[in-house]
Amino acid sequence: MRLFGTNGIRGKVGENFTPDFLSKVGLAIGAYLPRGNNVVVGMDTRVSGEMVKNAVVSGLLASGVNVIDVGLAPTPAIQFYTKNHGDFGIAITASHNPPEFNGVKAIAGDGTELPREEEERIEKIFFSKSWRIVSWKDVGKYQKIEGANEEYIKGILSHVDVEKIRKRKFVVVVDCANGASCFTTPYLLERLGCRVISLNCHSDGTFPGHESEPKEENLQDLISVVGDVSADLGIAHDGDADRAIFVDDRGRFISGDKTLALVAREIVKNKGGKVVTPVSTSLIVEKVVKENGGEVVYTKVGAPIVARKMIEVGAVFGGEENGGMIFPEHQYCRDGAMTLAKILEIMAKSGKKLSEMIDALPRYYQKKISVSCSDDKKVKVLETLKEKLKDEKIDTVDGIKIWGENWWILIRPSGTEPIYRIYGEARDKEILDSLIEKYKRALEGTIASIS
């Protein structure tokens, strides 16, 4: 049985996320940690945040570990504070999920998301109910502190050329989605000398402005305002602000893979080295990295996997196509505000508009579809499909990725739904449509053949 999903423990409040369940999660994490450890805890703006946090904290304290409560903060700010001051961390967040959801994200002492093998140790304690409940005199100490967000902002400022950015006096429209970035991003932009125009920058856990996933359809107000005020760019975060999505000066929504390629190119141009990214990432990234003398290392999908591979290979940069970027000089986790500061620095140093730099990137077409497949068939389907496609150029880092000349197709099972996902990319749209249809038929045939 699993407790942790692909990004922490998540559930609907009042259904599977109850005080009883959450206090046991706290007891399991507390028993996993040595007595006396300091656990940094923070949360996003969800209505259920205090309830979820306090239930988890009760289990931690009962286990004899101490809690440092940093209050409302983006997940990367909680990770940054954990790295500097804690032995372990917990972010109470469900990121981009709807407001009825919440989550418990475990953070290692170095600020990275907890690796799967450590999650399994916590799961073993949870399901076996091997709690460690201490006596009254050994209950952990609780303290609430202020200043975690300020420390985080200062950390970001230390890694960019602040004076160069200030001289440009950028006009930036920021959409915080009523989430945790309300407490950091507008203030970071002010410190960078920007004129800040804010949307949904008041804390509200019902997310009244729009859904907290920064998809194009949710960012129409941001797109409109950028055009109306002739801003240099627009920036949007998800609920816990570990991702950043941009709108350029022409009012165009910029997909995360293009931003990833833009930043990767600049970093490799200056430093050389390796860039780590999942197998689902656009060919644009590999093309610009190789053109500038760098190397791309591919991993399975998932930010914690990317971060740990970056540590392993000594990468200069890494990230995902969803707007989550990792800057090792700052911390080994996705960081939306650090991404924003780096984009502004690139613009300031180049003297170019964001639209100019985006338009200079190679152009590829992308497509993603889903095919229904029951969970009990997924493993057999993958094994059978690998055998069918063995004569093609494939890799199996995560699912099956088929490589062609200026195209690729990725077929991988969803970790959360009874479906397979097919991702594709090509320089030619008609070729892409044809390839997607070809491999969809192959997948559907394989699924149908397995009883």
RODO-2510 file (C-alpha; in nm, 4 decimals, decimal comma):
residues 451
     n   res          X          Y          Z
     1     m     0,0000     0,0000     0,0000
     2     r     0,1071     0,3578    -0,0660
     3     l     0,0556     0,6691     0,1399
     4     f     0,2584     0,9113    -0,0720
     5     g     0,1643     0,9895    -0,4312
     6     t     0,3852     1,1469    -0,6945
     7     n     0,4006     1,4748    -0,5009
     8     g     0,3324     1,4170    -0,1335
     9     i     0,0195     1,2908     0,0412
    10     r    -0,2952     1,4485    -0,1013
    11     g    -0,6645     1,4155    -0,0367
    12     k    -1,0019     1,5832    -0,0041
    13     v    -1,0583     1,7567     0,3261
    14     g    -1,3432     1,5986     0,5229
    15     e    -1,3226     1,2773     0,3222
    16     n    -0,9854     1,1014     0,3453
    17     f    -0,8143     1,4085     0,4942
    18     t    -0,9494     1,4017     0,8491
    19     p    -0,7888     1,5059     1,1794
    20     d    -0,7518     1,1411     1,2811
    21     f    -0,5746     1,0469     0,9566
    22     l    -0,3521     1,3552     0,9605
    23     s    -0,2432     1,3170     1,3224
    24     k    -0,1370     0,9612     1,2355
    25     v     0,0624     1,0981     0,9411
    26     g     0,2351     1,3265     1,1939
    27     l     0,2956     1,0310     1,4272
    28     a     0,4483     0,8285     1,1423
    29     i     0,6800     1,1098     1,0346
    30     g     0,7676     1,1768     1,3993
    31     a     0,8566     0,8112     1,4583
    32     y     1,0711     0,8127     1,1435
    33     l     1,2764     1,1040     1,2811
    34     p     1,5140     1,0973     1,5797
    35     r     1,3732     1,2528     1,8959
    36     g     1,4634     1,6180     1,9316
    37     n     1,4845     1,6847     1,5560
    38     n     1,3592     2,0232     1,4372
    39     v     1,0792     2,0031     1,1790
    40     v     0,9994     2,3174     0,9765
    41     v     0,6280     2,3396     0,8906
    42     g     0,4578     2,5914     0,6630
    43     m     0,1442     2,6085     0,4507
    44     d    -0,0218     2,7672     0,1500
    45     t    -0,3422     2,9726     0,1668
    46     r    -0,6038     2,6949     0,1554
    47     v    -0,9002     2,7320     0,3905
    48     s    -0,8169     2,3947     0,5494
    49     g    -0,4516     2,4826     0,6071
    50     e    -0,4656     2,5451     0,9812
    51     m    -0,6685     2,2301     1,0456
    52     v    -0,4360     2,0100     0,8401
    53     k    -0,1218     2,1696     0,9835
    54     n    -0,2355     2,1468     1,3465
    55     a    -0,3397     1,7820     1,3109
    56     v    -0,0015     1,6881     1,1642
    57     v     0,1828     1,8995     1,4232
    58     s     0,0036     1,7211     1,7100
    59     g     0,1418     1,3900     1,5879
    60     l     0,4907     1,5334     1,5495
    61     l     0,4965     1,6820     1,8978
    62     a     0,3590     1,3615     2,0508
    63     s     0,6563     1,1800     1,8936
    64     g     0,9088     1,4008     2,0690
    65     v     1,0215     1,6111     1,7731
    66     n     1,0203     1,9916     1,7730
    67     v     0,8195     2,2048     1,5326
    68     i     0,9200     2,5399     1,3821
    69     d     0,6063     2,6913     1,2266
    70     v     0,6898     2,9449     0,9540
    71     g     0,3214     3,0169     0,8768
    72     l     0,2001     3,1100     0,5277
    73     a     0,4800     3,0633     0,2761
    74     p     0,5485     2,9260    -0,0730
    75     t     0,6766     2,5696    -0,0792
    76     p     1,0251     2,6771    -0,2015
    77     a     1,0460     2,9251     0,0896
    78     i     0,9662     2,6405     0,3317
    79     q     1,2314     2,4282     0,1607
    80     f     1,4842     2,7116     0,1808
    81     y     1,4200     2,7594     0,5535
    82     t     1,4414     2,3841     0,6118
    83     k     1,7777     2,3683     0,4369
    84     n     1,9128     2,6504     0,6553
    85     h     1,7501     2,5768     0,9911
    86     g     1,5795     2,2378     1,0080
    87     d     1,6391     1,8643     1,0132
    88     f     1,3202     1,7980     0,8162
    89     g     1,0365     1,9981     0,6644
    90     i     0,6682     1,9703     0,5807
    91     a     0,4735     2,1875     0,3381
    92     i     0,0968     2,1792     0,3867
    93     t    -0,0132     2,2273     0,0257
    94     a    -0,1971     2,0657    -0,2626
    95     s    -0,0179     2,2919    -0,5135
    96     h    -0,2449     2,3429    -0,8172
    97     n    -0,5327     2,1175    -0,7037
    98     p    -0,8808     2,2639    -0,6372
    99     p    -0,9473     2,4260    -0,2961
   100     e    -1,1228     2,1221    -0,1441
   101     f    -0,7917     1,9329    -0,1602
   102     n    -0,4902     1,9650     0,0655
   103     g    -0,1623     1,7828     0,1018
   104     v     0,1402     1,7004     0,3137
   105     k     0,4713     1,7300     0,1283
   106     a     0,7777     1,5895     0,3047
   107     i     1,1084     1,7760     0,2745
   108     a     1,4527     1,6320     0,3526
   109     g     1,6970     1,8230     0,5703
   110     d     1,8834     1,9524     0,2640
   111     g     1,5643     2,1173     0,1327
   112     t     1,4993     1,8617    -0,1418
   113     e     1,1749     1,6679    -0,1643
   114     l     1,2035     1,3402     0,0251
   115     p     1,3210     1,0504    -0,1966
   116     r     1,0869     0,7573    -0,2529
   117     e     1,2871     0,5127    -0,0391
   118     e     1,2478     0,7413     0,2631
   119     e     0,8756     0,7831     0,1950
   120     e     0,8524     0,4039     0,2050
   121     r     1,0059     0,4006     0,5540
   122     i     0,7372     0,6427     0,6720
   123     e     0,4677     0,4332     0,5019
   124     k     0,5900     0,1210     0,6818
   125     i     0,5541     0,2980     1,0171
   126     f     0,2112     0,4356     0,9222
   127     f     0,0566     0,1080     0,8092
   128     s     0,2078    -0,0937     1,0943
   129     k     0,1062     0,1778     1,3448
   130     s     0,4557     0,1683     1,4929
   131     w     0,4159     0,5056     1,6624
   132     r     0,6583     0,6504     1,9158
   133     i     0,4429     0,8385     2,1663
   134     v     0,6594     0,9997     2,4346
   135     s     0,5786     1,0895     2,7940
   136     w     0,4461     1,4322     2,8904
   137     k     0,7909     1,5677     2,9791
   138     d     0,9403     1,4646     2,6430
   139     v     0,6741     1,6141     2,4137
   140     g     0,8339     1,8234     2,1390
   141     k     0,8644     2,2020     2,1595
   142     y     0,6559     2,4236     1,9311
   143     q     0,7565     2,7701     1,8172
   144     k     0,6088     3,0043     1,5598
   145     i     0,8595     3,2267     1,3824
   146     e     0,8473     3,5146     1,1382
   147     g     1,0934     3,6028     0,8673
   148     a     1,1091     3,2855     0,6553
   149     n     0,9709     3,4652     0,3495
   150     e     1,2126     3,7546     0,3921
   151     e     1,5087     3,5168     0,4227
   152     y     1,3917     3,3410     0,1068
   153     i     1,3636     3,6683    -0,0897
   154     k     1,7143     3,7696     0,0203
   155     g     1,8423     3,4303    -0,0938
   156     i     1,7024     3,4870    -0,4427
   157     l     1,8404     3,8410    -0,4632
   158     s     2,1884     3,7089    -0,3835
   159     h     2,1891     3,5033    -0,7055
   160     v     2,0962     3,7673    -0,9650
   161     d     2,2384     4,1003    -1,0790
   162     v     1,9988     4,3239    -0,8884
   163     e     2,1426     4,6545    -1,0114
   164     k     2,1195     4,5567    -1,3783
   165     i     1,7553     4,4555    -1,3319
   166     r     1,6719     4,7752    -1,1415
   167     k     1,8129     4,9915    -1,4190
   168     r     1,5630     4,8489    -1,6677
   169     k     1,2613     4,9515    -1,4531
   170     f     1,0514     4,6673    -1,5861
   171     v     0,6716     4,6790    -1,5755
   172     v     0,5534     4,3390    -1,4529
   173     v     0,1995     4,2083    -1,4097
   174     v     0,1922     3,9350    -1,1470
   175     d    -0,0908     3,6857    -1,0873
   176     c    -0,0497     3,5046    -0,7550
   177     a    -0,3694     3,2984    -0,7941
   178     n    -0,4611     3,4006    -0,4351
   179     g    -0,1923     3,1550    -0,3245
   180     a     0,1266     3,1536    -0,1207
   181     s     0,3223     3,3756    -0,3611
   182     c     0,1092     3,6699    -0,2379
   183     f     0,3626     3,6933     0,0463
   184     t     0,6779     3,6909    -0,1673
   185     t     0,6638     3,7631    -0,5416
   186     p     0,5187     4,1194    -0,5371
   187     y     0,7788     4,2164    -0,2740
   188     l     1,0615     4,0507    -0,4664
   189     l     0,9632     4,2487    -0,7766
   190     e     0,9586     4,5757    -0,5824
   191     r     1,3091     4,5019    -0,4517
   192     l     1,4145     4,4491    -0,8141
   193     g     1,2953     4,7990    -0,9048
   194     c     0,9935     4,6843    -1,1051
   195     r     0,6627     4,8603    -1,1385
   196     v     0,4274     4,5912    -1,0101
   197     i     0,0691     4,5493    -1,1268
   198     s    -0,0991     4,2795    -0,9217
   199     l    -0,3822     4,0361    -0,9944
   200     n    -0,5233     3,7949    -0,7366
   201     c    -0,2487     3,8931    -0,4941
   202     h    -0,4629     3,8804    -0,1810
   203     s    -0,4601     3,5591     0,0183
   204     d    -0,7824     3,3602    -0,0286
   205     g    -0,7962     2,9824     0,0025
   206     t    -1,1112     2,9534    -0,2074
   207     f    -0,9124     3,0761    -0,5124
   208     p    -1,1798     3,3235    -0,6316
   209     g    -0,9703     3,4692    -0,9147
   210     h    -0,9273     3,1448    -1,1072
   211     e    -0,8215     2,7848    -1,0588
   212     s    -0,4698     2,7657    -0,9196
   213     e    -0,3279     2,5680    -1,2120
   214     p    -0,1485     2,8280    -1,4328
   215     k    -0,2909     2,7038    -1,7633
   216     e    -0,3605     2,9406    -2,0522
   217     e    -0,7385     2,9224    -2,0072
   218     n    -0,7000     3,0280    -1,6427
   219     l    -0,4775     3,3261    -1,7232
   220     q    -0,6945     3,5278    -1,9614
   221     d    -0,7101     3,8263    -1,7222
   222     l    -0,3299     3,8277    -1,6966
   223     i    -0,2955     3,8108    -2,0745
   224     s    -0,5400     4,1007    -2,1178
   225     v    -0,3767     4,3245    -1,8576
   226     v    -0,0258     4,2713    -1,9976
   227     g    -0,1527     4,4040    -2,3310
   228     d    -0,3586     4,6859    -2,1802
   229     v    -0,0710     4,8360    -1,9794
   230     s     0,2088     4,7540    -2,2296
   231     a     0,3944     4,5529    -1,9640
   232     d     0,7335     4,3955    -2,0219
   233     l     0,5962     4,0604    -1,9112
   234     g     0,3356     3,8822    -1,7027
   235     i     0,4068     3,6110    -1,4467
   236     a     0,1718     3,3547    -1,2914
   237     h     0,2310     3,1011    -1,0147
   238     d     0,0510     2,7893    -0,9073
   239     g    -0,0929     2,7690    -0,5540
   240     d     0,2328     2,6944    -0,3721
   241     a     0,4540     2,8967    -0,6101
   242     d     0,7091     2,6359    -0,7024
   243     r     0,6328     2,7009    -1,0702
   244     a     0,6295     3,0111    -1,2905
   245     i     0,4506     3,0611    -1,6208
   246     f     0,5028     3,3732    -1,8333
   247     v     0,3148     3,6000    -2,0728
   248     d     0,5418     3,7989    -2,3043
   249     d     0,5249     4,1681    -2,3957
   250     r     0,3026     4,0837    -2,6926
   251     g     0,0453     3,9261    -2,4633
   252     r     0,1300     3,5690    -2,5651
   253     f     0,1122     3,2776    -2,3241
   254     i     0,4573     3,1154    -2,3156
   255     s     0,4670     2,7412    -2,2621
   256     g     0,6962     2,6205    -1,9863
   257     d     0,9280     2,4313    -2,2195
   258     k     1,0177     2,7537    -2,4041
   259     t     1,1044     2,9297    -2,0802
   260     l     1,3039     2,6251    -1,9742
   261     a     1,4972     2,6355    -2,3021
   262     l     1,5599     3,0092    -2,2725
   263     v     1,7062     2,9808    -1,9216
   264     a     1,8997     2,6620    -2,0043
   265     r     2,0617     2,8316    -2,3042
   266     e     2,1773     3,1319    -2,1029
   267     i     2,3152     2,9246    -1,8148
   268     v     2,4996     2,6794    -2,0406
   269     k     2,6325     2,9656    -2,2545
   270     n     2,7923     3,1151    -1,9433
   271     k     2,8890     2,8028    -1,7485
   272     g     2,8816     2,5024    -1,9810
   273     g     2,7844     2,1757    -1,8142
   274     k     2,4839     1,9463    -1,7865
   275     v     2,1119     2,0212    -1,7838
   276     v     1,8753     1,7628    -1,6330
   277     t     1,5152     1,7322    -1,7475
   278     p     1,2465     1,4602    -1,7832
   279     v     1,1944     1,2551    -2,0975
   280     s     0,8722     1,4514    -2,1640
   281     t     1,0622     1,7769    -2,2252
   282     s     1,0689     1,9505    -2,5631
   283     l     1,3508     1,8991    -2,8142
   284     i     1,3974     2,2758    -2,8021
   285     v     1,5891     2,2328    -2,4767
   286     e     1,8288     1,9719    -2,6144
   287     k     1,8854     2,1721    -2,9326
   288     v     1,9802     2,4994    -2,7590
   289     v     2,1853     2,3258    -2,4891
   290     k     2,3905     2,1280    -2,7429
   291     e     2,4374     2,4356    -2,9638
   292     n     2,5998     2,6080    -2,6656
   293     g     2,8300     2,3198    -2,5747
   294     g     2,6211     2,1627    -2,2999
   295     e     2,4736     1,8184    -2,2435
   296     v     2,1182     1,7101    -2,1595
   297     v     2,0590     1,4272    -1,9119
   298     y     1,7092     1,2761    -1,9180
   299     t     1,5188     1,1330    -1,6214
   300     k     1,1777     0,9964    -1,5339
   301     v     0,9011     1,2548    -1,4914
   302     g     0,9023     1,4187    -1,1470
   303     a     1,0787     1,7153    -0,9870
   304     p     1,2376     1,5149    -0,7001
   305     i     1,3888     1,2741    -0,9553
   306     v     1,5269     1,5661    -1,1581
   307     a     1,6735     1,7322    -0,8468
   308     r     1,8513     1,4191    -0,7250
   309     k     1,9922     1,3446    -1,0686
   310     m     2,1222     1,7032    -1,0790
   311     i     2,3078     1,6421    -0,7521
   312     e     2,4423     1,3112    -0,8853
   313     v     2,5810     1,4508    -1,2136
   314     g     2,6734     1,7999    -1,0904
   315     a     2,4295     1,9733    -1,3259
   316     v     2,4281     2,3516    -1,3705
   317     f     2,0514     2,3653    -1,4237
   318     g     1,7418     2,1503    -1,4419
   319     g     1,3673     2,1628    -1,4665
   320     e     1,0410     2,0462    -1,6150
   321     e     0,8252     2,1680    -1,9017
   322     n     0,5467     2,2724    -1,6590
   323     g     0,7287     2,5866    -1,5437
   324     g     0,9219     2,4221    -1,2597
   325     m     1,2920     2,5141    -1,2690
   326     i     1,5763     2,4187    -1,0373
   327     f     1,8784     2,6409    -0,9755
   328     p     2,1488     2,4487    -0,7845
   329     e     2,3289     2,7616    -0,6658
   330     h     2,0071     2,8508    -0,4798
   331     q     1,8451     2,5170    -0,3864
   332     y     1,7635     2,1779    -0,5348
   333     c     1,3911     2,2202    -0,5808
   334     r     1,1479     2,3903    -0,8185
   335     d     1,1309     2,7606    -0,7440
   336     g     0,8880     2,9977    -0,9166
   337     a     1,0228     3,3234    -0,7739
   338     m     1,3852     3,2331    -0,8503
   339     t     1,2736     3,1572    -1,2067
   340     l     1,1141     3,5023    -1,2352
   341     a     1,4273     3,6758    -1,1077
   342     k     1,6458     3,4832    -1,3529
   343     i     1,4206     3,5695    -1,6499
   344     l     1,4388     3,9390    -1,5559
   345     e     1,8177     3,9155    -1,5298
   346     i     1,8425     3,7550    -1,8745
   347     m     1,6242     4,0329    -2,0193
   348     a     1,8253     4,3024    -1,8423
   349     k     2,1628     4,1708    -1,9578
   350     s     2,0564     4,1072    -2,3173
   351     g     1,8615     4,4303    -2,3602
   352     k     1,6028     4,2271    -2,5518
   353     k     1,2301     4,1867    -2,5030
   354     l     1,0996     3,8518    -2,3860
   355     s     0,9095     3,8099    -2,7148
   356     e     1,2314     3,8550    -2,9177
   357     m     1,4123     3,5859    -2,7212
   358     i     1,1197     3,3440    -2,7401
   359     d     1,0829     3,3955    -3,1160
   360     a     1,4516     3,3147    -3,1640
   361     l     1,4031     2,9635    -3,0237
   362     p     1,3545     2,6665    -3,2597
   363     r     0,9881     2,5876    -3,3291
   364     y     0,8296     2,2495    -3,2624
   365     y     0,4694     2,1304    -3,2460
   366     q     0,3461     1,9308    -2,9487
   367     k     0,0462     1,7157    -2,8704
   368     k    -0,0724     1,5105    -2,5743
   369     i    -0,3574     1,2569    -2,5583
   370     s    -0,4826     0,9920    -2,3157
   371     v    -0,5886     0,6308    -2,3682
   372     s    -0,7946     0,4413    -2,1079
   373     c    -0,6195     0,1475    -1,9432
   374     s    -0,7088    -0,0216    -1,6155
   375     d    -0,4368    -0,0115    -1,3505
   376     d    -0,4065    -0,3910    -1,3374
   377     k    -0,3078    -0,4011    -1,7076
   378     k    -0,0483    -0,1237    -1,7073
   379     v     0,2647    -0,3288    -1,6344
   380     k     0,1799    -0,6034    -1,8850
   381     v     0,0901    -0,3444    -2,1507
   382     l     0,4278    -0,1752    -2,1110
   383     e     0,6201    -0,5039    -2,1329
   384     t     0,4265    -0,6137    -2,4430
   385     l     0,4625    -0,2770    -2,6151
   386     k     0,8383    -0,2706    -2,5517
   387     e     0,8667    -0,6032    -2,7297
   388     k     0,6563    -0,4792    -3,0235
   389     l     0,8711    -0,1671    -3,0645
   390     k     1,2126    -0,3246    -3,0008
   391     d     1,3288    -0,2614    -3,3587
   392     e     1,2695     0,1129    -3,3297
   393     k     1,5026     0,3631    -3,1604
   394     i     1,3613     0,3687    -2,8077
   395     d     1,4626     0,4394    -2,4519
   396     t     1,2811     0,3176    -2,1428
   397     v     1,3851     0,5661    -1,8756
   398     d     1,0160     0,6357    -1,8094
   399     g     0,7638     0,4412    -2,0155
   400     i     0,8707     0,4108    -2,3805
   401     k     1,0165     0,7003    -2,5760
   402     i     1,0483     0,6514    -2,9518
   403     w     1,3010     0,8758    -3,1262
   404     g     1,2906     0,9821    -3,4914
   405     e     1,4451     1,2526    -3,7072
   406     n     1,3194     1,5786    -3,5522
   407     w     1,0402     1,4024    -3,3595
   408     w     0,9692     1,1850    -3,0573
   409     i     0,6743     1,0031    -2,9039
   410     l     0,6507     0,9145    -2,5336
   411     i     0,4079     0,6508    -2,4074
   412     r     0,3839     0,6223    -2,0289
   413     p     0,1271     0,5049    -1,7734
   414     s    -0,0270     0,7651    -1,5447
   415     g     0,0643     0,7258    -1,1789
   416     t    -0,2688     0,8676    -1,0612
   417     e    -0,5342     0,7706    -1,3200
   418     p    -0,6401     0,4550    -1,5118
   419     i    -0,4913     0,5858    -1,8362
   420     y    -0,1814     0,5851    -2,0530
   421     r    -0,0558     0,9207    -2,1766
   422     i     0,0938     0,9710    -2,5206
   423     y     0,3105     1,2799    -2,5657
   424     g     0,4522     1,3812    -2,9009
   425     e     0,6646     1,6497    -3,0631
   426     a     0,7765     1,7188    -3,4201
   427     r     0,8891     2,0034    -3,6462
   428     d     0,5920     1,9327    -3,8770
   429     k     0,2331     1,9376    -3,7454
   430     e     0,0954     1,6873    -3,9982
   431     i     0,3762     1,4425    -3,9235
   432     l     0,3060     1,4814    -3,5514
   433     d    -0,0666     1,4094    -3,5954
   434     s     0,0166     1,1022    -3,8020
   435     l     0,2672     0,9726    -3,5457
   436     i     0,0290     1,0258    -3,2536
   437     e    -0,2414     0,8310    -3,4387
   438     k     0,0015     0,5515    -3,5290
   439     y     0,1183     0,4923    -3,1727
   440     k    -0,2301     0,5392    -3,0317
   441     r    -0,3460     0,2477    -3,2484
   442     a    -0,0459     0,0409    -3,1349
   443     l    -0,1223     0,1140    -2,7690
   444     e    -0,4953     0,0479    -2,8007
   445     g    -0,4248    -0,2806    -2,9802
   446     t    -0,1864    -0,3861    -2,7047
   447     i    -0,4375    -0,3008    -2,4315
   448     a    -0,7138    -0,4925    -2,6133
   449     s    -0,4903    -0,7999    -2,6508
   450     i    -0,4330    -0,8349    -2,2770
   451     s    -0,7141    -1,0030    -2,0855
***
